[in-house]
Amino acid sequence: YLHYTDEIKITDANWSNPFREIPYVMLEYSVKRNGIAMHFKATKVIEEKIDDQIFKVPDEYEELSYNQMENELNNIFESFNY
């Protein structure tokens, strides 16, 4: 099952989960990835103004493509399988 809301306006909010076709913000859902069952649930939503500087990426960070990130995550998840 899943719960979502159309009251939070975020473009492409589900780009990183299996529900990318749903144009709303997910509040609760379950997914199984690499043999690991995960459950995500928003416990509260707070509307507040955030300084844009919080989103500034530090210079020492390395940019990865989506595929590179997926490969890194798969390696991490595979390390959990003994």
N, C-alpha and C positions, 0 to 999 in steps of 0.2 A: 504494500500500500504506500501511498505518498500523499503529502499535503503540500499545497502551494498557495501563494497569494498573488493577486494582480494589483495590490495596493502599493507595492514597492516597485518603483520604476528603475529597472536596471536592464540595459540592453545586453542581450546574449548572456544572461545570468548562468545558464547551465552548460556553458561551453566545455566544462571539464568533467561532466558526469554523463551517465547513459541517457539522461532525459533532455538532451539538447533540443529536441523538437518542441518541448514545452516552453512557451514564451514567458513564463512567470517565475518568480523566485520560489525555490523549493524551501519549505519549512521543515519537512520531515520525509525521509525516504531511506530505504535499505538497498544495499547493493552487495553483490559478491564479486570480488576481484582477486584473481590469482589464488583462488581457494580460501580467501579470507572474507567472512561475512562482516559487513560494516553497517552500522545504523547511524544516521545523522539526524539530529533533531534540534531545531531552534528553541531555546528555552525562554528567550525574550527578545523583543525588537525595540530598540531605542532610536528615536529620531533625534539627531544632533548634527550641528555643523562641525566639519572636520577641516583643519588647516591642510591645504593642498601639499604642503611640504612633507607631510607624512607619507606621501606616495612617491617621493623622490627616491630613485634607486641609487644606492651608493656606488661610486665609481669602481670600487674593487669587485663588485658583483659581475659574474659572467652570464651573458645572455644565452639562453638555450632555446632551440626551436621546440615546438610542441612534441615532435617525434623524439628528440633528444631527451626531453623531460620524461616522456613515457618510458623510454628505455632505462633511464636511471631509476624510475619508480619500480619498474619490473625487476630490476636487479636487486633493489632493496627488499621487495616482497619475496623474491625467490630465496633470499638469504634467511628468511624466517622458516622455510621448509627444510626440516632436518631429515 
